[in-house]
Amino acid sequence: MGVIKRYMAFVKPYRWRIIGTLLIGIIKFAIPLLIPFLMKYVIDDIISVNDMSADEKTHKLIITMIIMLVIFAVIRPPIEYYRQYFAQWTASKVLYDIRDRLFTHIQKLSFKFYSNTRAGEVISRVINDVESTKDFVITGLMNLWLDAATVIIAIGIMLTLDVPLTFVSLAVFPLYMISVKYFFGNLRKLTRERSQALAGVQSYLHERVQGMPVIKSFAIEDHEQEQFDKNNSKFLQKAIKHTSWTAKAFAVVNTITDIAPLIVITYAAYQVIHGNLTIGTMVAFMGYVERLYNPLRRLVNSSTTLTQSIASMDRVFELADEKYDIDDAPNAIEVKEVKGNIQFDHVTFAYDKDEKSVLKNINLDVKEGETIALVGMSGGGKSSLVSLIPRFYDVSEGAVLLDGTDIRKFKVRSLRDKIGMVLQDNILFSDSVRENILLGKPDSSEEEVIRAAKAANAHDFIMELPKGYDTTVGERGVKLSGGQKQRVAIARVFLKNPPILILDEATSALDLESEHLIQEALDELAKNRTTFIIAHRLSTITHADRIVLIEHGEIVEVGTHQELMEKQGHYYDLFQVQQLN
């Protein structure tokens, strides 16, 4: 099975640990197999012996029990501990490696993937599905083999006691194998559907928890409860279908394994009655039959668990197989010294091949250190245009050139390292203010962090926070005001100190005081850098070297503020409307 082969690549580094755990486990599972043999010995060789006195029998019994006590109370506990410890340690290490690889992978996935995939779905696969595969290591690679070893050892001992009775004990084996194959053939599909439905519930819940302010502000709790119930009901149906099939399997298999002892009792009692078998051997056989079929019952449990694990593997590797829309070319080079000349050469772009283009034949030559303002109505293509510079998306036609080189020839991470972005809604992580600023350059010193914060007009408000730079900002920076969040975001770009700067609606939706402080910081940040500014408030970009008006994915006008006002075209009309407001 391909998915298991792929999973085994993660297990391979720990194969010797697994083999060691199996050897320890065989000893651990073999020790309880002494009990039925002990019962036979006590009955046939101590209790039933007529030519021994009661004192001799007692002495022999005590010696035997002391030996057993040493085995069970002294030898077995450390064996049990190390088997459990090594099994869990190995499984945890495998899961750590898989999650580590997945996180590396999801960081490389494009914006297109995240725009089409719910965050809760990704989280469910990295957390829940990976966790479910742990059972494959514990059960499939360890317990399953240990149960099989127990069955083999038990059969071996039973053969030494009585060969015909052993074959009678195994009479229902073929029925057991047929029933397991029948019932568990369909279980993988049902388990996968159940996991998918559960991921749907988790995704919905994740979105609604994040959007709780919207739910409360519109007072739509009842509506959302109905929507959640629909998702939850879908999972319930899949879970019940899965449970029903599993219950049938258990009912049939347990019935078969329960019949076996009845057959053994009947045959063994008949042999004892006719003097062909000792009572001790019959009692021992009953003990071994129980130890023979208990692992077989566990194998049914294991089949259910393994089916769940394999279904989870399918989902994990489905995520791992997501293709990178943006990837380094085989001969990609590092971006080193950047002047900042950026050229859009006949650029056409669509988010998907079957969708219409949002940018059409864009030609724009931006010089080193120039400040370019992109303006126009919402949905015109401004944000789409600047998102091509750091290769969040790739052009459909044409090329974007940096200092004369197609940016697709550069390594993506080295390209983005030269670009700083301040967005309208900057995301802060639920760490301290310091850690959020350090995202710009993680190895920076305390002095550099403070210098960046001061440049962003953020230092004063940070020092007024309860713990200063050590204050945690809450999820997505919820404990800070909009203006404070923006200044922290600007501070990390100051710290990064990139040669190319993109400001996408960086001052919109802020109060006048915050806007003034942020505009001041942005003006300082834009000095001596190639800067792209997207703004709806035209009064904030009149200082730009050139203003580019984009409508319906096409460049309509280009010029300085003064030139465009004198032209009295679309820009002039927009500016006049905003001045009147």
Secondary structure, DSSP 8 states (H G I E B T S, - for coil): -HHHHHHHHHHGGGHHHHHHHHHHHHHHHHGGGHHHHHHHHHIIIIIT-TTS-HHHHHHHHHHHHHHHHHIIIIIHHHHHHHHHHHHHHHHHHHHHHHHHHHHHHHHHS-HHHHHHS-HHHHHHIIIIIHHHTHHIIIIIIIIHHHHHHHHHHHHHHHHHH-HHHHHHHTTTHHHHHHHHHHHHTTHHHHHHHHHHHHHHHHHHHHHHHHTHHHHHHTT-HHHHHHHHHHHHHHHHHHHHHHHHHHHHHHHHHHHHHHHHHHHHHHHHHHHHHTTSS-HHHHHHHHHHHHHHHHHHHHHHHHHHHHHHHHHHHHHHHHHHT---SS---TT-B---S----EEEEEEEE-SSTTS--SEEEEEEEE-TT-EEEEE-STTSSHHHHHHTTTTSS--SEEEEEETTEEGGGB-HHHHHTTEEEEESS----SSBHHHHHHTT-TT--HHHHHHHHHHTT-HHHHHTSTTGGG-B--GGGTTS-HHHHHHHHHHHHHHH--SEEEEESTTTT--HHHHHHHHHHHHHHHTTSEEEEE-S-GGGSTTSSEEEEEETTEEEEEE-HHHHHHHTSHHHHHHHHHHH-
